Amino acid sequence: MKKIVASLILLLAVASGLIAQSSVSICNIPFSPMQEMITESKAIVHARVLGVEIYWNEEHTKCYNHYRLLVIQAMKGKLPSTITVVTEIAGPDVDERCVADSGLNVGSNVIACLEKIPADWECGYTPRHAFAPYKSVQGLFLLHDSDSGVTHAFHRYHSAEELYSDINTLLIP
C-alpha cells in the first residue's frame, strides 16, 4: 500500500510540474532561468513607461516598439534617468504569442533585465542609452500597482518584493 501511495504522489508531482511548465511557456522563445537572466543582463532597472513609439523597417517586414522609460532604480549597471527599451513586435521570426500581451503601457511600472540591441534588428534610430529586454519578453516583469503582483511570460512571482528578493540574492556574489 505504501508503494502505491508513494507512486501516486510521484506521478502527481511529475504531472503538476509538466502542467506548470507548459502553462508558463507561452511562446517559442527558449526558457532562461532567473540566474542566467540576472547575471548575463547588462543592466537591470525598475522603471516607469513614459511613452511608446512604433517603428517599421523600410520593407514593412519588421516592427518595433520604442519605450521611453524613467529609471526609478538601477539595480545593476549605471544608467541615466531615462532610457529607451526596444522590443521586436512583428516579423518573420517573431512569435505573436510572445509579444501580444507584454502589457507595457504609458504609466506601467516594470522591472527590466536588459541587453544590447541585436545587430540584425532594423529598429530605426536608437539613442545612446537604448537596450533590448533580455531574450525578448523574458526580460520584462510588469508590476501591478493595484495588487503588488507581477506578470511575466515564464516566471511566477506573487509580489514585487519576492521578485526584488530574488534579484538581490542573485546579484550578490
N, C-alpha and C positions, 0 to 999 in steps of 0.2 A: 504494500500500500504506500509506504514512504517513497519507493522508487517512482510510482505512478504520480504522486503529488509533486515530487521533485521534477519529473519530466514535464508535467503540465506547467509548472512555474517557469521552467527554462523555455518552453515553447511560447508561452505568453510574453516573456521578456524579449525574445527574438522577434516575434511578430510586432510587438509595440515599437521596437527600435526601427524595424523596416517601415512601418507606417509613419513614424515621426520623420524619418529621413526622406521618404517620398513626399510628405506634405511640406517639408522645408525647401526641397529642391524644386523650385517652380520654373526653372528655365535651364537652358543648355550650358550655362557657364560652369566650369569645374569649381567645386566647392573648395574654399580656402579656410583652414582653421583660423580661429581668432589669433593664436600666437603668431602665425605667419603674417596675417594682415597687420598686426601691431608692429612686429619687428621689421618687416620689409617695407612698410609705407614710408614715404619721405617726410610726411607731416601728418599730424592728427589735430583736428580743431573741433571746438564746439562753436557753432556759428548760426547766424540767422540769415535767411534768404531776403535780400533787399530787392532783387529784380531778376528777371529772366529774359533772354533774347533767343530767338530761334535763328539758326543759320543753316542754309542748304549749300552744298558744294555746287560748282558750275554746272555739272551734268544733272543735278537734282536726283542723284542716286543715293546720297547720304545726307542725313540731317542731324544737327547737334543742338543741344540746349547749352547756353552760356549763362550760368547762375552767378550773380554777383552776391558775395557773402560778406557779412560783417563778422569779423572774428571776435567772439566773446572771450574765448580762452584758447591759446595754443598749447596743446598738451604734449606735442612733440614737434620740434623744429621752431625756427624763428620766422615769423610771418608778419606782414604789415596788417593794418587794421581792416583792410578789405582785400579779398582775393576773388578770383574767378575759378569756378569749377565747371568743366565742360563734360557733358555726357553725350554719348552717341545714342540717338533715339530711333533712327531708321537707316537701314542699309542692307546690303545683301547678306551680311554676316550677323545681323542683329536679330535676336530672338525677341519678338514683341512682348512676350510674357515677362521678360526681364525688366523692361523699361516702362510698361504700361501703368504700373502702379507705384512709381517711385514716391509719389506723394509730396514732392517738393513744390511748394507754392510760396508766393511772397508772404513773408511773415513766419514761415516754418522755421523751427529750430532743428538743427541737425548735428550729429557727430559725424565727421567725415575723415576717413583714412585716405590719404592722398598719395598719388604717384605722378610721375611726369606724363604729359600727354603723349600717347603713342605717335611715333614718327609718321605712320601711314594715315593718320587722321587728317582729312581735308576740312578742318573746322574753322577756317577763316582767321581773322586777326585775333590774336590772343595777347593779353597784356603780359608783362614780365612775370607777375605772380599768378599764373594760371596753372591749374592742375586737372587731372582726371581722378575720379574715385578709384580706389584700389580695386583692380579686377572688375571693372564696370560697377554695377549696382551694389556689389558686395561691400564696397567702402562707405556706403551711406546708411546711417542709422537715424531714422526720423523719430524725433522726440514729440510726445503728445503732451501739450500743456494741460489739457483737461484732466487727465488721469495719471500723469507721470509715466505712462507706458512708452514702449519703444517698438517701432515697426522696422523689420529687416527681412530681406528675402531668404536668408539662410540661417540666422541665429535667433534664439529666443531669449528675450530679456523682459522681465516683468516691470522693471523700473529703470530710470536713468541712473540711479545710484548703483544698481547692480552692474550696469554697463561700465560706469566710471571705475568701479572697483576692479573689474576685470582688466580694463585698460591699464590702470595704475599698477596692478600686480605684474602685468606682462612687461611694462616699461622699466621696472626696477630690475637692474642686472643681478 
